Amino acid sequence: MRVIAGAYGGRTIRTVDGPGYRPATAKVRQAVFSMLEARGVDWAGARVLDLFAGSGSLGIEALSRGAALAWFVEKGARPADCLRQSLRDLKVPEARWRVFQADLLKVLARPAKEPFDVVFIDPPYGLDLLPPALEKAVRGGWIAPNAFVLAEVEAQAELAGQIPAQLLPQADRLYGQTRIMLWQNKIPDSPSIPAPSTP
């Protein structure tokens, strides 16, 4: 698999085989980044969170395009090691990335120290992990106001009524057996405080 564009464009990303691992195809990755950039995402300086990261192809693509920081969360030891090696092969400065080999829901249960501007989430198919992951990410403050959340799920996934209300739908598209869903985090405005009346 190769990075599509940016500083590492054309360079190779390592991948692993096994149940539940589906590196995003070049077609899907191109669609994902076009979708985000069309909505005004400026990668320069962006903080990116790649959940159920696998090969880390989406987070690495964001780093290639100028993201300041990408955190990757991947439970499997072998894919997490493979991801670290890809980042080192590309010579991405270590200050710009962290790979956590950990259970995602446990990570998200902790409050975030600082929220992220773009969140990628690619859960294993058929396990209904997207709704609880999004709920914990919202509750823990992992998603910045107006940030975008992009999920890759199976085409037939039924998610009606299971997505946090503040994540407003932006796109829902099918690419073969893959469904790409995009939301924006619109935190409700605080009630305005009336200005004091002039005596």
N, C-alpha and C positions, 0 to 999 in steps of 0.2 A: 504494500500500500504506500502511496506517495502523498506528500503534502501538496495541496492544489496551488496555493498562491502565497505571496509574501516572502519574508526573508529566508524561509526554509522551503520555498516552492520547489517541487521536483525531487526533494529528498525523501528517503524511505523511512517509514515507521514500522517497527516490529509488531507482529501480531501473534496471537496464540490461538490454538484450536481447542474446542471443547464445548460441552453443552452450555447454552446460554450466552456464548460469545459470538457477536455478530458485528464485526467492524463495519461502520457506516461506509457504503459505497461512495465512489467519487461523485456519482450523480446526486445522491442524497446530500452529501456534504456541500456540494455546490449550491443546491437548492436551499439548504439551511442558511448558508452565509448570505446568499442573495436576498432571502426573506428578511434577515435581520438588518442588513445594510440598507434595504429599501425603506425600513422603518426608522432610520436615522442612527443606528448603532455606530459609534465611533470607537474603533478598537484601540486607538492610541490612549493608553492609560487605563483601559478597562480592567476590572477585576472579574475573573471568570471562575465558575465552579462547575466541574465536570463530575457528575454523580453516576454510579455504576459505570465507571470510566472505561473498563476493558482496555483496549489499546490506547485510549486517550486521544483518538484521532480528532475529535471536535475541539478539545482544549488545546491540543498542539496546533491545530489550524488557527485558532484564535491568537496564540502566542506568535505564530508566524506573521500574522497580520498586524501585530503591534500591541496586543494586550500586555498590560504591565505585570499581571500576576495570574497564574492559573493554579487552582487547587484541584487535585484529582482524588476521588475516593473510590477504592476498589477492594472488595473483600478477599479475592483470591490472591494467594501469595505469588503464584507463577505469573499471572498477568500484571500484578503490581511491580514485580521485578523487571518484567519485560518493558513496561512503561517507563520506569526509571532509566533503563538502558537506552531506550529511544531518545529520551530527553538529553542524555549525556552524549549519544552519538551525534545529535544535532548541535551540541555545544550550546544549549540554552543555558544562560547564566542561572546558577542554582538559587539566586535571590528571587527569580521570577516564577518558581514553581515549588510545589510540595506534593508528594504522593503519600496518601494515607492508606495503609492496608488495614481496613477496619470495616465493621458492620455499619452500613450507611445509616440505618435508623438510629443506632446508638450515637453516631457522630452528630446527626441533626437534632437529637434530643438535648444537646448542650447548647446554650445560647451562643450565638455568633459574636465574636469580638468586633467584627466589621462586616457589613453586608456586601453582597456581590452584585455586579451590574448585569451579568448574563449568566444564567444557570442552564446547563445541559443535563438532561436526565434520560437515561436509556436503560430502563429496568428489564430484567429477564422476562420473556413473554410468559403469560399464563399464570403469574403468581400474584397479580393484583397489588403490586408494590407501589405503583405510582401515587394513588390517593394518599396513603399514609406518609409517604416521603414528602409530598407537597405540603401536607398539613403540618408536619414537623418543621419543614423549612420556613414556612410562613410564621408559625408560632415562635420559632427560635430566632427570628430576625435575620435569617440568612439571605433574604432577597431584598435588595435596596428598593426604595420607592421608585416607581417607573421602570424598574428593571424588567428584562425579558426572561421568560422561562420557556425553554423549548424541549419537548419530550418526543422521543421516538418509541412508539408502541406498536403492537400488532394491529393489523387493519381492522379486525372485528372487535376491538376493545370497546366495552360499554362503560362510559365514564360519567354519564349524565347524573348530576346531583352530587358527585363525589369530589369536585374540584373546589378549593377554597374560593369563597365569593369574591374576594378582592383581586383574584387573578382573572382579568377580563380577556375573553377569547380574541385573538388577532388573526389566526389562520388555522386551517384543519385540512390537510391534503394527503392524498394517497399516492404512494410510489410502489406499485406492486403490492407485496404483503406488508409493507411498512407504512405506518400512518405518522405523519409529522403534525404535532399540535403546538401552537405558540400562544402564550398568554403574556399580558403585561400586568405588573403589580401596581394596582391603583389603590393605594391606601386611602380610606375615606378621610376627607378634610376634617380637621378639628372644628368644632362649633365656633363660629366667630363670636368674639366678645364685643358687645355694643360699646361704642365710644361714650365716655361720660358726657352727660348733658351739660351745657354751659349755663351756669346760674343766671 
